[in-house]
Amino acid sequence: MAEHLPVLVSAVVKAFGELRPGATIVDGTCGFGGHSAALLERYPGANVVGFDRDTEAVAHATQRLAGYGRRAVVRHGRFGKWLEQLRALGVDHAGGLLLDVGVSSYQLDRPERGFSFREAGPVDMRMDPGGGPSALEFLQGAPEDEIARVIWRYGDERLSRRIARQIKRALDEDRLSTTLDLAEICRRAYPKGQHRIDPATRTFQALRIHVNDELGELENALASVPEGMEEAGIIAVISFHSLEDRIVKQTMREWQEQSFGRILKPAPITADEPERVSNPRARSAKLRVFVWGAEDAKPTGADRYRSKKHRQGT
Ligand SMILES: C[S@@+](CC[C@H](N)C(=O)[O-])C[C@H]1O[C@@H](n2cnc3c(N)ncnc32)[C@H](O)[C@@H]1O
């Protein structure tokens, strides 16, 4: 089985450079545990609490990180609820939060998970197969204009209306049950000829983002940072899509404007040429890092935020 090759590992490890000994890093997208293992290796005083919404990933990461004993805890869960889940484990604040968002190559490469438009599988696309409706259930239940909106918004697909119409027609005629059926509908919606990318790419991406509420999860995770991050905590987010990167960039800018800390570098950190060649996923990866509670800011951004909330009686 193909393992997932983590991206930007040395940049991620470096980003957590000033970690307090004993700090707990939340790895919200534990996956195969690649980033977690690198952090545990490099920072022997740190602990990692890893979450993943995919139970298969949780099993793999648990096994991979077993050698670190109590320094590594892996649980099934969504990173949108990382703080709640961390507190349920008895840890009040995090010293770091790592999010490497999106799907893993392991998920993409398994046709039975429904992410692939190259091999037949169910039209599922849930990272957590036990959570919420599948892509097919969404397509069956949603009106045509809602499907078109999703494909347009999350896929930037100019033929979204035509594709949505063809999807509904195929469902009515019982011609849509596998990922290959869906891919064929997308391809037929396009005029014949050469296309830079497979015409199914954008629709599959859009449905995946919608089914897993990927942008909502990211917003929720970042919204918990002011309450859950300790002084000098590090927030590192790797995104692969402009919609995700925009959320990260804007949120970090707002935090900085409110003096909650500082953006480590104004431009995102990207992969160097050797990594781009050896790991194609790395080509679109952007890492943004924020240091919570600037060194000279006392009390910390988090404390200020908490006391403001307190004053407001929330
Ligand atoms: C790009 S991979 C991360 C790989 C990981 N950093 C590693 O080193 O192996 C993304 C992982 O995040 C998980 N994931 C995506 N969205 C999630 C969410 N909202 N909550 C928890 N896990 C999520 C996916 O199931 C997948 O395993």
The ligand as a Gaussian input file, in Angstrom:
#p B3LYP/6-31G(d) Opt

LIG

0 1
 C       -2.438000      15.783000       3.728000
 S       -2.866000      14.507000       4.826000
 C       -1.855000      14.782000       6.218000
 C       -0.655000      13.917000       6.261000
 C        0.161000      13.977000       7.524000
 N        0.618000      15.308000       7.804000
 C        1.320000      13.005000       7.471000
 O        2.443000      13.411000       7.765000
 O        1.107000      11.839000       7.150000
 C       -4.377000      15.080000       5.421000
 C       -4.985000      14.225000       6.494000
 O       -5.863000      15.069000       7.208000
 C       -7.050000      14.418000       7.454000
 N       -8.073000      15.459000       7.573000
 C       -8.517000      16.300000       6.623000
 N       -9.442000      17.126000       7.132000
 C       -9.562000      16.823000       8.439000
 C      -10.337000      17.339000       9.506000
 N      -11.191000      18.334000       9.322000
 N      -10.167000      16.812000      10.724000
 C       -9.281000      15.792000      10.939000
 N       -8.557000      15.242000       9.963000
 C       -8.673000      15.759000       8.727000
 C       -7.251000      13.493000       6.297000
 O       -8.077000      12.405000       6.671000
 C       -5.823000      13.071000       5.985000
 O       -5.479000      11.892000       6.665000

